[in-house]
Amino acid sequence: FMDKKQNMRICIAGRGNVKDPILWSGTPRNLYDAFTNIPSLNIDILDWSIFKPIFSLYCVVYSKFFFTWGAICDPLLYCLGKRTINKKIKCLSNKYDYVLFCSGDLCITNSMRNFAKFAYYTDIYLADVVPYYKRKKWGVKSFLKQYNENLKEQYNRCDFIFTQNEWTRQSIIDKLQIPSDKVINVHFGVNLTPYIGEKDYSRNLLLIVLRKGLEEYKGLYLLLDAFKILYQDIKNVELAVVGTDVGDGIEGVTCYYNQPRETTVKLFQESTLYVMPAIREPNGITYLEGLANKSPIVGLNRFAFPEFSGYGEWGFLCENDNPNELAGLLKDALSDKYRLKEMGLKGQKFVEKNFKWEVVVDRILTEMNR
């Protein structure tokens, strides 16, 4: 059976070269690396970037007034995307068992159907995320209507849709009426080694990891407001903010901006709780990185977070994006260190079992052979 999987020929398609660490330092690159680690599996790359000046103009000008997503299934990009990917596919000289789209975009034209089987690897169902955008723009309803029609057309042309979480899988099945046997949750990989040392939960160290510019998206502003309230009751509580200098100067808060990855890993190991009350984060790899380091996680009860938290077994779910509610939840979480230790051990086992790139690739190949 493994020999059959290893002899497959797969083309990984992305908007941009998935091997380029500058463009894809995350999921597509890690997926590609995991595939290439299997001996004799034939892996090729298809870079199908659309005409950059047109795409840049679209994102800069049109998005100032109307809601956009910047994906090929966007109503105004759909025709351009179909022409581009169709032209790129026809230039390929090899016959493939599968073309796997994994860059967040998917486009299969009628003329491509006999070229290979097609699969898509995704972490989001956009229509469930849009209501949480605070900055409203024109055209949201009409955009979503056409976007969903385009997306459903593409999903019906796929042989498989591989998802990174169960929330995305269920949304695709329920909202777009895609047959459940072709939508498979294969998860994703965590990009650090699980912490095997003895965890000290007495420090009361909270941690959040993000990129600068995503402070609102990841819930940092909400966390800072909650931390100020919490700090009035627990004077030795600390908050480490990695990836931005927002929060610098607030008592009890330390920012780690432009620091090496080793600093982040050390903070994961030292943290008591990993807290990211993200407003509209559909997936959130850092939740799993926290669990890999035995840190119970805290987030809002939406998208994939409930399943990542074991529905409360190794995480704490905040119902509303309210600073007082979040502060109360954090105070309760920090009050029982034995409970945190038990939750941390359960969460780490959950990650070790399900969130390894070699496990993801094996699940994908198993379904493709099916």
Secondary structure, DSSP 8 states (H G I E B T S, - for coil): -HHHHHT-EEEEEESS-TT-TTT-SSHHHHHHHHHHTSTT-EEEEEE----HHHHHHHHHHGGGTB----STTSTTTHHHHHHHHHHHHHT--S--SEEEE-SS-----GGGTTT-EEEEEES--HHHHGGG-SS--BTHHHHHHHHHHHHHHHHHH-SEEEESSHHHHHHHHHHH---GGGEEE-----SS----S----TT-EEEEE--TT-TTTTTHHHHHHHHHHHHHH-TT-EEEEES--TTTTSTTEEEE-S--HHHHHHHHHH-SEEE---SS-SS-HHHHHHHHTT--EEEESSTTHHHHTGGGTSEEEESSS-HHHHHHHHHHHHT-HHHHHHHHHHHHHHHHHH--HHHHHHHHHHHHH-
